[in-house]
């Protein structure tokens, strides 16, 4: 048992990672962990506490999470990502039925342009048709888009239902499912505004079955690694200064999706995010720290991914850019901005090499409409009083929030990621 604490002496312990039951098998040139029991990271916020359970095969016993976290529930409505293999979902829901709970389900084919109020309204109607009351459960099974929509349904229907997040992508496991941010995009005349409508609504439990990652395409799996790198770029201030070096040392095992490496990767990333969220649950901090740090790379990413025509060379240039790929570009842009402002040096080239080695993009096509990018940044939910806020790396494992850097550093940062 070890605790994740911030390096600041003023921060209280915020997460606990249980690794009991883990056996170790030494392989040539490295040490690989093989899980025999799930790990658990405790998320502690001012409003609530809950566990993030991580391990193989957990989706088959999701009924245990329902009984444990919502003991008065009679009904469970599952909002399911269409990309999750049907047999995995069917087994999970059959287990819930066997526990004498009523189960209904709806399905979403997730894209950023589906993540809008129309879809949210449709899902609210499904919850009503299922006759859910406030003791019942919304079960989110899928990636980050489905988790965000399902979480918002849980936050808004009857002013709040229990939500259990079952992330099935790496990005959702390490980031989107933890921390209570829910919501949808807003359609405007100038395009989509990312996550402009939503609420903070913490789940009652998160269940991350790492075996579901086997169902992902390599591109979708790699996209989640961008969020892991993001966490490593700020983890020094939140109790895990060695996260980045561990990820580099174990990149082969991670890319090969070895179970022990994945469990370690997800657990450590969740612990970092939980430590950040514990200091600033609803992103109210007005200083250069707090939850806003988790938006490293995202001011650029949210503007980039909603632009039509943005493409990265990832084997299929006709498919839209993925969120994790946009984050990868945003990390490079943020590092470029930091160096341009004299806040750091020597970070950008090692970062680009690391991203490239993991199969993530560092440049893209389609950023010619600079005015649209700047407009989206002004409307970004992290902006305050019309002031654009950026998170930039200041040293390895440490970041800070800055405001109004001026157009020149923004344009130079965008140049750094253009083909």
VENFEN-V316427 format. One line per field, one symbol per residue. psi: psi as a letter, one per 30 degrees, with the letter a starting at -180 (. if undefined). burial: b if it has 9 or more other ideal C-beta (glycine too) atoms within 8 Angstrom, else e. Layout:
psi=???
burial=???
This chain:
psi=klkjllfkffklkflkjkgkgklkkklkflkkkkkflllkkkkjlfflklkjkklkgfefhfeeeeeefifgkfkkjkjkkffkkeeeeeeeeeeeefghkkklllkkjklfffileeeeeeeeeeeeffhkaffakkjjjaaeeeeeeeeeeeeekhgjlkkkkikgleeeefdefkfgklallkklfgakjkhfkalkjklflkjjjfffffflleeeeeeffeeeeeeffffffhgifgeeeeeefgeeeeffhkeeeeeeeeeeeeeeeeeeeffieghfkfagbaffffgkffeeeeeeffkkfkkljhfjffklkleeeeeeeeeeeeeeeeeefgfllgeeeeeeeeeefgglkflllggfieeeeeeeeefkfflkhgkkkkkkkfljgkllklkifleeeeeeeeefgk.
burial=eeebbbeeeebeebbbbebeebeeeeeeeeebbbbeeebbbbbbbeeeebbbbbbbebbbbbbebbbebbeebebbbbbbbebbeeebbebbbebbbebebebbbbebebebebbbbebbebbbebbbebebeeebbbbbbbbbbbbbbbbbbbbbbeebbbbbbbbbbbbbbbbbbbbbbbbbbbeeeebbbbbbbbebbbbbbbbbbbbbbebbeebbbbbbbbbbbbbbbbbbbbbbeebbebbeebbebbbebbbbbbbbbbbbbbbbbbbbbbbbbebebeeebbbbbbbbbbbbbbbbbbbeebbbebeeeeeebbbbbbbbbbbbbbbbbbbbbebbeebbeebbebbbebbbbbebbbbeebebbbbbbbebebbeeeebbbbbbbeebbbbbbbebeeebbbbbbebbbe
